[in-house]
Amino acid sequence: MDAASQCSSKERPCAPRPVEGQSVLCVCNTTYCDEFKREIPEKGQYVAYTSSKAGSRFRKSYGQFKKDSYSGKKCIDVLKVDPTKTHQKIQGFGGGITDSAGINLFSLPPNMQQDMINSYFSECGIEYNMGRVPIGGCDFSTHLYAYNEYPIDDTYLTNYSLSYEDYHYKIPIIQAIMNVSTAPLQLVGTVWSPPDWMKNNYGDSGVNRLKDEYMGTYALYFLKFLELYKENNIPFWAITTTNEPLNGVIPLGDFQHLGWTVEKMGEWIKNDLGPMLRNSSFKDVKILAVDDQRYSIPMWFNILLLLAPEAEEYIDGIAVHYYVDKITPASILQETVKDYPNKFVISTEACTGFTGPTDQRVVLGAWDRAETYIVDILENLLNNGVGWIDWNICLDMIGGPNWVQNYVDSPILVNAEKKEFYKQPMFYALGQVTKFVKRHSYRIEMSNVTVCPNPEGSDGTSENVFFCNSDGNDPVYNSAAFLTPGNTIVVIIYNSGDAKSVVISSGDKEALVELEASSITTVEFQNEDGTK
C-alpha cells in the first residue's frame, strides 16, 4: 500500500450496481472508487447528506435557517435541539481488524488496498477512528491458534511470540490506517481463548474454565501482547476481559472461547489482570468488562462487583455486543452504570447475517441491514453509549474465511477474482454517523413535537397548534443530535417510511429539511448560541 492517503481533489460519486429486489452496491475497482467529503456549513445554513434505499449515497443538499421556516397546510415534525443540555462524550467508531479482513484486503491490487483503507479511515472516507483486534486467533481466522501453545504448562510464557497473521495481516493494516487516519487510532484488544493447556478441558470450545494455577499467566498473556505490538509502534487504547465469556458456560458456538464463573472473573480482575496492568508501562490502557451481549451486563458487571467490589478500581468501562439486542431494552446500558458515573459503555462487535443457511449469510445490496445498523447505533448513543465498533471491515463473497464456517455479512465485500470490492448499504449507514460525530463530541438534548395548522376559522388566527410527542426527557428514537468539537451541531435522522419534511429548530431559527423515503439523513449546521 502507498505510504499515505492520496484523496482526489474532487468528490467521486458511488458507481452504483443495482441488485434486484434490494438497493444498490457501490463498486470499487482498479481505476475507480467513490470518495466523499464533508463541507463545513456557513453560518445560518445547513448541509444535509442522505443515503437511501432508492440509491442515494451521501447525496448533498443545502438550506437555510430562518424564523418561521414552515407555514404549510399539513402537520410536520419539529426536532428542537438544545446544545446547552449535554449528555455523554463520544469516543469513536470503527471496525474489526481480523485475519479474515487481512486475507481479503491483501487479495486485491495495492491501489485498491489503499482505496479500502481510505474509504474507512481517511478524510475522503467515513473517518473511522477505532479498531478491534483479536489477541491471537478467532473464528475469523483460517485455522485455530493461540500464542505460546508450546511448551505446555509454561507459566511464564517463555515462548510467547506473535503469529504469521499478526505480521502479514493485522500489523500492516493497522500501520496503513495510522498513515491516513484523521484522528489518533484507538485500538481495543480482545482474547477469544488462551492456549488449551491453560483450560480445564484442554479444548478450544465446549464448557471450559481457566485453571486456577494460570490466573496470573492469563493476565501476563495480555501484557505480553501489548509489549510486542508496542515494539511495532502500535499502542492500544483498551483491552476487554474475554470475548463473550458466556460461550464457554452454556456453551455457544464451535469456535474457540473461554468460560468463566462471575466470582472467578471478579477475583481475576482484582488480583491479577488489574494489578498487573496498572503496575506496568501500560497502566493507562483501559480495561473493559463484559464484552458480551446486552442481557449479560448485570452478570458480568453488577453481580461481579457485588462479589468482588475491589475489581471496580480497575474496570474503566463496559463493552457490549449486538447480536440479541432486540430482546433486551437499550435502557439497560444506562441503568447498569447509573450508580457508577465514572464508567462508560461502548459497543465492540456487531454484524448482520449471523443466522440462517451458511451459503445465504451475505445479501448483496440489503437496505434492511443498513436500517438494522442505524437503529442499533442510535439506540446505543441515545442510551449513553460512547461509541460503536463494527465487526470485520471486509469479508469475501460468502462472508469469510472462517475456520468453523461461521459466515456473516460485512459493510465491504471483496471479489478478488474480479478485482472489485463492494460497499454495501451498511457502509453508508455507518458513515452517516462516523463521518460527522467526531471524537469528543457530546450528545445533546433534542425534543420532538408535531406542529399542525389551526383549522381555518377555528379561532380567527393563523397560529399553529403544537402536539407534543416527547416531553424533552425521553429520546426521540429515530434521531439524535450532537455538538462537535468544531462547534457545529449534527442531527442524524432515520426515516423508515415515505418521503416527508421535518423542521429542525435551534434557538429562535428553524430549517425545513426534506427526507427521502427509507433513508438516513445527517444535517450539520453551525452552533450559534455561544455554547461550546
Secondary structure as GFF3:
##gff-version 3
##sequence-region A 1 532
A	DSSP	beta_strand	16	18	.	.	.	ID=ss1
A	DSSP	beta_strand	24	28	.	.	.	ID=ss2
A	DSSP	beta_strand	45	52	.	.	.	ID=ss3
A	DSSP	beta_strand	59	64	.	.	.	ID=ss4
A	DSSP	beta_strand	76	89	.	.	.	ID=ss5
A	DSSP	beta_strand	92	96	.	.	.	ID=ss6
A	DSSP	alpha_helix	99	105	.	.	.	ID=ss7
A	DSSP	alpha_helix	110	121	.	.	.	ID=ss8
A	DSSP	beta_strand	130	134	.	.	.	ID=ss9
A	DSSP	alpha_helix	164	165	.	.	.	ID=ss10
A	DSSP	pi_helix	166	170	.	.	.	ID=ss11
A	DSSP	alpha_helix	171	180	.	.	.	ID=ss12
A	DSSP	beta_strand	186	190	.	.	.	ID=ss13
A	DSSP	three_ten_helix	196	198	.	.	.	ID=ss14
A	DSSP	three_ten_helix	212	214	.	.	.	ID=ss15
A	DSSP	alpha_helix	215	231	.	.	.	ID=ss16
A	DSSP	beta_strand	238	240	.	.	.	ID=ss17
A	DSSP	three_ten_helix	245	248	.	.	.	ID=ss18
A	DSSP	alpha_helix	262	268	.	.	.	ID=ss19
A	DSSP	pi_helix	269	273	.	.	.	ID=ss20
A	DSSP	alpha_helix	274	278	.	.	.	ID=ss21
A	DSSP	beta_strand	286	293	.	.	.	ID=ss22
A	DSSP	three_ten_helix	294	296	.	.	.	ID=ss23
A	DSSP	alpha_helix	297	297	.	.	.	ID=ss24
A	DSSP	pi_helix	298	303	.	.	.	ID=ss25
A	DSSP	alpha_helix	304	307	.	.	.	ID=ss26
A	DSSP	three_ten_helix	309	313	.	.	.	ID=ss27
A	DSSP	beta_strand	317	321	.	.	.	ID=ss28
A	DSSP	three_ten_helix	325	327	.	.	.	ID=ss29
A	DSSP	alpha_helix	332	337	.	.	.	ID=ss30
A	DSSP	beta_strand	344	349	.	.	.	ID=ss31
A	DSSP	three_ten_helix	358	360	.	.	.	ID=ss32
A	DSSP	alpha_helix	367	382	.	.	.	ID=ss33
A	DSSP	beta_strand	385	392	.	.	.	ID=ss34
A	DSSP	beta_strand	395	396	.	.	.	ID=ss35
A	DSSP	beta_strand	412	415	.	.	.	ID=ss36
A	DSSP	beta_strand	420	423	.	.	.	ID=ss37
A	DSSP	alpha_helix	425	434	.	.	.	ID=ss38
A	DSSP	beta_strand	442	453	.	.	.	ID=ss39
A	DSSP	beta_strand	464	468	.	.	.	ID=ss40
A	DSSP	beta_strand	479	483	.	.	.	ID=ss41
A	DSSP	beta_strand	488	495	.	.	.	ID=ss42
A	DSSP	beta_strand	500	506	.	.	.	ID=ss43
A	DSSP	beta_strand	509	515	.	.	.	ID=ss44
A	DSSP	beta_strand	519	526	.	.	.	ID=ss45
###
